[in-house]
Amino acid sequence: MDPVIRVREFLLDNVGHMVRPGRSSYDQAAQCWYVPVLYRTQRGEIVVGDVELDRDGRIVFAPSREDMLARIASSAPRETP
């Protein structure tokens, strides 16, 4: 299975439509895929985590929903008084 499709399905099931997978990269030495998790802001997209998959497409590591939401909250523009 394509790692980006696998991560997209995982994100839809666990986080929702607020994030999307980025372009995957394969680490030959570690034999695993890395797919960044992107969040769109007014200033552009930011990476709020990375999902790691083994060479067969099984998710080995994914940041928790809470971790990604915390990164999204910390990237929100601050209101000035």
C-alpha positions in Angstrom: 0.0 0.0 0.0 1.1 3.5 -0.7 2.4 5.1 2.5 0.7 8.4 1.8 -2.7 6.8 1.3 -2.2 4.7 4.5 -1.3 7.8 6.5 -4.3 9.8 5.0 -6.7 7.0 6.1 -5.1 6.9 9.5 -5.4 10.7 9.9 -9.0 10.8 8.8 -9.9 8.1 11.3 -7.9 9.5 14.2 -7.6 13.3 13.7 -10.1 14.4 11.1 -9.8 16.8 8.1 -7.7 19.4 9.8 -4.4 17.7 8.8 -3.1 15.9 5.7 -0.1 13.8 4.8 2.8 15.3 3.0 5.3 13.8 0.6 6.7 10.5 1.8 10.4 9.6 2.0 12.0 6.2 2.3 15.0 5.6 4.6 16.9 2.7 3.0 19.1 2.1 6.0 16.2 2.0 8.5 13.9 0.2 5.9 11.0 2.5 6.8 8.8 5.3 5.3 8.4 8.8 6.9 5.4 10.8 6.1 5.0 14.4 7.5 1.7 15.5 8.8 0.8 19.0 7.5 -1.6 21.6 8.9 -2.6 24.6 6.7 -2.3 28.0 8.2 -2.8 31.5 6.7 1.0 31.7 6.4 1.3 28.3 4.7 1.6 24.7 5.8 3.5 23.6 8.9 4.6 20.1 9.9 2.8 19.1 13.1 4.3 15.5 13.3 5.7 12.6 11.3 4.3 9.2 10.9 6.7 6.3 10.5 5.7 3.1 8.6 7.6 -0.1 8.1 8.4 -1.2 4.5 5.1 -3.2 4.4 3.0 -0.1 5.1 2.2 -0.8 8.8 2.3 2.2 11.1 5.2 1.9 13.5 4.8 5.4 15.1 2.3 8.2 14.9 2.1 11.3 17.1 -1.0 11.4 19.2 -4.0 13.6 18.3 -3.3 15.6 21.5 0.4 16.2 20.4 -0.7 17.4 17.0 -3.4 19.7 18.4 -0.9 21.2 20.8 1.5 22.0 17.9 -1.4 23.5 15.9 -2.4 25.6 18.9 1.2 26.8 19.5 1.4 27.9 15.8 -1.8 30.0 15.9 -1.1 33.7 15.5 -1.1 35.6 18.8 -3.6 38.4 19.2 -2.1 41.7 20.2 -3.9 44.0 22.6 
